[in-house]
Amino acid sequence: MTDEKTPSADTTDIAEQLTKLAKLHTDGVLSDDEFKTLKGKLISGISVNDQSKKQIVDDTGLVFGIYILYFVGYFTGITMIVGAIIAHIMQAHTSNPILLSHYTFQVRTFWMTLLYLFVGALLFYFIIGGFILLWWLVWSLVRNTKGILALNRSEPIANPESWMFGN
């Protein structure tokens, strides 16, 4: 056995990636600046294909997913809780004001839903509880639908802390 170091698969991989980058650059796919940046990353040992920081779903898709979880929550209940947890967490991690307004709107929708369901269930014995639950159903359907439509137009919720529909 010798202590001589043989080229590893990593070295071959870097050479292959440099060749691919050069071809993309000569084909005009990469600008000079992009080529230099990616080449520098490869040489310094940072993989160009590193997917470890890439999100599976972008933040807008996550907001949309929470609205869908809320709609599915009419049938399962638990998905609304999952959506609220995600909205609570993401509310603290976003700097995008449009998405922040949607996360705030979703969090408020969850807590107001709990209030409506609690009061409606408490007063259900008296006929008014049924009307409160019916109002909650209409209120939440309109609220979540308006949220999805605003998100689709890339608009913020005008008043995300509103008790009504965010107008």
C-alpha distance (Angstrom), angle and dihedral (degrees) to the residues before:
residue distance angle dihedral
M1 . . .
T2 3.73 . .
D3 3.75 131.5 .
E4 3.77 89.6 -136.4
K5 3.79 110.3 127.6
T6 3.75 115.4 -127.9
P7 3.78 122.4 -154.7
S8 3.77 109.1 -90.3
A9 3.77 128.7 -139.5
D10 3.83 87.0 -103.5
T11 3.82 91.1 63.1
T12 3.80 90.7 49.5
D13 3.80 90.0 47.2
I14 3.81 91.8 52.2
A15 3.81 90.9 49.0
E16 3.80 90.1 50.7
Q17 3.78 91.5 48.3
L18 3.83 91.1 49.1
T19 3.80 89.4 51.5
K20 3.81 90.8 50.2
L21 3.80 91.2 48.1
A22 3.80 91.2 50.0
K23 3.80 90.9 51.2
L24 3.82 91.5 49.3
H25 3.80 88.7 49.6
T26 3.81 94.6 49.6
D27 3.82 90.4 45.4
G28 3.81 88.8 55.9
V29 3.81 95.4 -115.5
L30 3.83 92.2 116.7
S31 3.80 123.8 45.7
D32 3.80 120.2 -133.6
D33 3.83 91.0 -100.5
E34 3.81 93.6 48.1
F35 3.80 90.9 48.2
K36 3.81 92.8 50.0
T37 3.82 92.2 47.6
L38 3.80 94.7 49.0
K39 3.81 92.4 42.9
G40 3.81 90.1 51.9
K41 3.80 91.0 51.0
L42 3.79 91.5 50.9
I43 3.77 93.9 48.7
S44 3.81 92.5 47.3
G45 3.79 90.4 52.5
I46 3.80 100.6 -103.3
S47 3.76 110.8 132.3
V48 3.79 114.5 -123.4
N49 3.79 89.0 -150.4
D50 3.82 93.5 50.7
Q51 3.79 104.3 142.1
S52 3.80 95.9 174.6
K53 3.82 93.4 103.6
K54 3.79 96.2 39.3
Q55 3.78 115.2 109.9
I56 3.77 119.4 -128.4
V57 3.81 90.4 -144.9
D58 3.78 123.2 23.3
D59 3.81 118.5 -126.3
T60 3.81 94.7 -100.0
G61 3.80 89.7 52.8
L62 3.78 89.0 49.9
V63 3.82 91.9 54.2
F64 3.81 89.1 48.5
G65 3.80 89.9 49.1
I66 3.79 90.9 53.6
Y67 3.80 90.7 54.2
I68 3.81 88.5 51.0
L69 3.81 90.6 49.1
Y70 3.80 87.8 53.3
F71 3.82 91.3 52.4
V72 3.80 91.9 47.8
G73 3.81 86.8 48.6
Y74 3.81 89.6 74.1
F75 3.80 86.6 71.7
T76 3.80 103.3 29.9
G77 3.80 107.4 22.8
I78 3.79 93.9 -156.8
T79 3.81 95.4 75.8
M80 3.79 90.4 62.7
I81 3.80 89.0 56.4
V82 3.81 90.3 50.1
G83 3.81 89.9 49.3
A84 3.80 91.5 49.7
I85 3.81 91.8 50.8
I86 3.80 91.1 51.0
A87 3.82 91.3 46.8
H88 3.83 91.5 49.4
I89 3.81 91.8 50.7
M90 3.80 95.9 43.7
Q91 3.80 92.7 45.6
A92 3.80 88.0 69.9
H93 3.83 94.3 44.3
T94 3.79 104.3 50.5
S95 3.76 128.9 87.2
N96 3.81 94.7 -178.9
P97 3.83 106.3 106.6
I98 3.81 93.2 -152.7
L99 3.80 93.2 53.9
L100 3.80 91.7 41.0
S101 3.81 89.7 57.4
H102 3.82 89.7 51.9
Y103 3.82 93.5 47.5
T104 3.82 90.0 49.1
F105 3.81 89.9 48.0
Q106 3.81 90.9 50.5
V107 3.79 94.0 47.9
R108 3.81 90.9 49.3
T109 3.80 90.1 47.3
F110 3.79 90.3 55.0
W111 3.81 95.8 49.3
M112 3.80 93.3 44.0
T113 3.81 88.8 48.4
L114 3.80 89.6 56.2
L115 3.79 89.7 49.8
Y116 3.81 93.6 49.4
L117 3.81 92.4 46.3
F118 3.80 92.8 47.7
V119 3.80 94.8 48.5
G120 3.83 92.2 40.7
A121 3.81 92.2 50.7
L122 3.81 91.7 44.4
L123 3.80 92.2 52.2
F124 3.79 96.5 36.7
Y125 3.79 91.7 102.9
F126 3.77 86.0 61.1
I127 3.78 107.2 57.5
I128 3.81 93.3 -117.1
G129 3.81 91.0 75.0
G130 3.80 90.4 67.3
F131 3.80 90.1 53.5
I132 3.81 90.8 49.4
L133 3.81 90.6 52.0
L134 3.81 91.2 47.1
W135 3.82 89.8 50.1
W136 3.82 89.8 49.5
L137 3.81 91.0 53.4
V138 3.82 93.3 51.5
W139 3.82 92.3 40.5
S140 3.81 94.3 51.1
L141 3.82 94.1 43.9
V142 3.80 91.4 52.5
R143 3.80 92.9 42.2
N144 3.81 95.2 50.7
T145 3.80 93.0 42.3
K146 3.81 91.4 51.8
G147 3.80 88.8 48.5
I148 3.80 93.2 53.7
L149 3.80 91.9 46.5
A150 3.82 92.1 50.3
L151 3.81 90.5 47.6
N152 3.80 90.4 50.6
R153 3.83 89.3 54.9
S154 3.84 90.2 45.8
E155 3.79 89.7 -118.4
P156 3.79 126.3 141.6
I157 3.78 122.5 -122.6
A158 3.81 102.4 -96.8
N159 3.80 94.6 -141.0
P160 3.82 108.9 10.6
E161 3.81 93.1 176.6
S162 3.79 92.8 56.6
W163 3.79 119.3 124.4
M164 3.79 90.0 -139.4
F165 3.79 127.6 43.0
G166 3.80 104.4 -41.1
N167 3.80 96.3 -98.0
